Amino acid sequence: MDHFDPGFVPDSDVHLKIIRYPAQDTSADTGQGVGLHHDSGLLSFILQDDVGGLQVQLGERMVDAEPIPGTYIMNLGEMFQTATSGYLRATPHRVESPPPGVTRHSIAYFVNPRFETVFEPLTLPPALAAEAPGQADHGMVDDPVHPLFGENNLKIRLRAHPDVAARHYADVLA
């Protein structure tokens, strides 16, 4: 299937990210991990260390994604949700800060298209289409899913990193 090819050739935003959550001093613990969000692209693969901290929302509760050595967590992103009219849902998740004195590492591989890629829904078989709630219905309040990947990416980064957003993007938040 070559439906997604135009969004990935030649300059997509596919990237690998090594993420370090530094040990916090107990007197200066900011509690900052990564806030509740969906990934903005198609798919993300996360390899955790043994510290943990990744949590996934199931219904109304947050569940720890316990690290299993040698395994990856796969999150579906909002562009996959858009492409399937909500039949496949983006994975709401967050990362809790590690305990004081402990450093956490993870490696994430993001399968993202070019920023100017617009995602139109696929034509689903009738049985699947009947079960698709629509791309915008993903369970997070006041969170429109933009079909333009670049807009969606910025929206999610501002939510996932509120301290950085407040410091550097106050004008965008207003």
C-alpha positions, -999 to 999 in steps of 0.1 A, spaced: 0 0 0 15 33 -10 -11 56 4 13 73 28 43 76 5 38 112 -6 41 123 31 74 106 36 94 113 5 119 130 5 119 151 36 98 135 63 102 142 101 110 105 109 135 107 137 151 89 166 153 106 200 173 97 230 154 111 260 170 118 294 150 127 324 176 139 348 177 130 385 160 157 405 172 170 438 144 164 464 145 201 473 140 212 437 117 185 423 97 202 396 76 171 388 81 178 351 81 147 330 60 149 298 23 159 301 -6 139 288 -6 139 250 -9 119 218 20 116 194 13 137 164 26 114 136 17 79 125 35 56 149 60 58 177 82 31 191 96 35 227 123 15 244 124 22 281 151 16 307 142 -2 339 131 29 357 98 32 340 75 62 341 56 58 309 18 57 315 -10 50 291 -46 62 295 -71 33 294 -106 47 298 -105 72 327 -74 59 344 -36 60 338 -18 27 337 19 21 341 35 7 309 59 -15 329 93 -18 312 100 -53 298 136 -58 288 142 -60 251 107 -48 242 92 -17 226 60 1 233 41 11 201 19 42 202 -5 51 174 -4 88 165 -31 113 156 -23 112 119 -30 74 119 -63 82 137 -71 108 111 -63 85 82 -86 58 96 -115 82 106 -109 73 142 -112 35 137 -76 33 151 -72 57 180 -42 77 190 -26 65 223 -30 90 251 1 88 273 24 107 296 57 103 314 61 107 351 93 122 364 117 96 379 120 95 417 145 120 432 181 109 427 172 86 398 178 93 361 155 78 334 164 72 298 143 61 269 147 59 231 118 69 209 115 64 171 89 86 156 74 78 122 63 113 112 56 127 77 67 160 63 52 190 82 32 201 51 15 167 47 -23 168 49 -40 136 60 -73 127 43 -92 97 56 -87 64 38 -118 47 23 -125 20 48 -145 -12 41 -181 -6 51 -179 -28 82 -149 -8 96 -163 25 85 -195 18 106 -173 15 137 -152 46 130 -163 75 153 -146 102 132 -110 115 134 -117 143 158 -132 121 185 -102 110 205 -113 116 241 -92 146 249 -112 178 256 -105 209 236 -81 191 214 -89 193 177 -70 170 154 -56 191 125 -53 172 92 -21 193 85 7 174 103 27 206 111 -2 222 130 -9 190 149 28 186 158 30 221 173 -2 217 193 10 185 209 45 199 217 30 228 235 8 205 256 34 179 263 60 204 275 40 231 294 71 246 311 89 251 278 57 263 261 51 290 288 87 301 287 93 303 250 58 303 233 37 325 255 25 344 224 13 312 208 -5 300 239 -24 334 241 
